[in-house]
Amino acid sequence: MRIIPAIDIIDGKCVRLTRGDYATRKIYNENPLEIAKTFEDMGFQYLHLVDLDGAKAKQIVNYRTLEMLAAKTNLHIDFGGGVKSEEDIRMVFERGAKQATVGSIAAQNPLLMLEWIEKYGAGKIILGADCQKRKIATNGWLEHSNIDVVSFIQANESKGAKYSIVTDIDKDGMLSGPSFELYKEILSETKISLIASGGITTIEDIRLLKEMGCEGAIIGKAIYEGTINLKELSDLC
């Protein structure tokens, strides 16, 4: 299973939110490269980089941060937040990301999502399936739909999607454990390569996700708040 530390960006700074609420923003480091270098030096190979400004603005904002981290580390970066147009997704790959996480477009413009999978390959496009009470949320979680998360994943899998990051918004940043039951259902109802995100708090959480069959696990606040020891986490890589 891939162990994927997360860096969320607002105004070029490394921050975390609680349940996606921008008003809860907490700055952990003003230099994302310093954090990324720490991850790399400890043996991590992957990084989940989220442009929270871009998610809200509906276009990529912090592209310079992506470019810097891609140029100055060897981390395999998946980038999300504000990827809404052909120009956006082209920029993601030109600036050095290995994968792009796309959620809002998949919900609002399914044909464009299909075009991107066909053009760039299913291995490079990650379906972002962020949900609250099972319903898909979009645009930085500021807008909500009536689309069921499992149906959403099934529909996109049928169009060629291979990977999906699934975040239960009510768990995100709460340090109360991930949505095990939801993940079990997704793994039983689809063949998607599932990347768990949101609420991961302990090493035991990660072991359980691995046993369930998750392809990856994204860890954010637990690293920054110290509920997961970074060295112990790196030993799982």
Secondary structure as UniProt FT lines:
FT   STRAND          2..10
FT   TURN            11..12
FT   STRAND          13..18
FT   TURN            19..20
FT   STRAND          21..29
FT   HELIX           32..41
FT   TURN            42..43
FT   STRAND          46..51
FT   HELIX           52..57
FT   HELIX           63..72
FT   STRAND          76..80
FT   HELIX           86..94
FT   TURN            95..96
FT   STRAND          99..102
FT   HELIX           104..108
FT   HELIX           110..120
FT   TURN            122..124
FT   STRAND          125..132
FT   TURN            133..134
FT   STRAND          135..138
FT   TURN            139..142
FT   STRAND          143..148
FT   HELIX           149..158
FT   TURN            159..160
FT   STRAND          163..168
FT   TURN            169..173
FT   HELIX           180..189
FT   STRAND          193..197
FT   HELIX           203..212
FT   STRAND          216..219
FT   HELIX           221..225
FT   HELIX           230..234
FT   TURN            235..236
//
